[in-house]
């Protein structure tokens, strides 16, 4: 018998926490090494590769620090408050300077700390699409976030600092005696400017929000049709370690699970459209395997997922290309 998510959802409403949520806090990753919720304690994925889980209560994203022969690379600038913390934390990892900070995409939790990093001597780096996305959305979103975020107000700025160095095309490789680092674009998924960081020798992949490990994705800027196809191409890298933009580190199942979630959501919403239903009246049921990506404790976000998929299906255009506001 197929177990459906609606049953799980019902249970979650009653208990306030689902079984898998509870399990996710203690699940050991990479053998016996349990991952803590602490945001200043890095998880060492390989020699010279550290992964930090960001504090969700502050909206922070995750961070990866990669050691090169003479310098460090930081994946995702984060919010300014977290960037300030990380500038200090990174000094404890290595005496080498942070030379590059890569924005995986233009969302504030990944890029609003750009100016903190450049003030500390780093160069910010992103695919061209990230700058184009910023030009589309900013400074509106920065200013909308200001009343809610002291760390933005404390910068004294009114806009996100654009990445200083842009990558044109789909690939940039940084290489030295210590390792190769590839910056890769696979097309419009979470945002039009999505970028990934791939360490081919260690088979470590940083996904930004192209794939997250949990119900943390915001889909309003997405191309929901292309996203799972992009993730299929990403999965061809066959990573051993997947370091997502939110949630715990894991393996390639984060990629395949995220893609399957969107495919199942698409099918379920299309079925409801065929029955003449519209959101918010739709009762979308997904297979139990998708539960990691469904925002059970945030019915507003779940409704947003459904409504965004609906919009994309009825308009035949990427949802993110339709006029919309951040909410
Ligand atoms: Zn994010």
Boltz pocket constraint, residues with backbone or C-beta under 6 A from the ligand:
constraints:
  - pocket:
      binder: B
      contacts: [[A, 61], [A, 107], [A, 109], [A, 110], [A, 209], [A, 216], [A, 245], [A, 246]]
      max_distance: 6.0
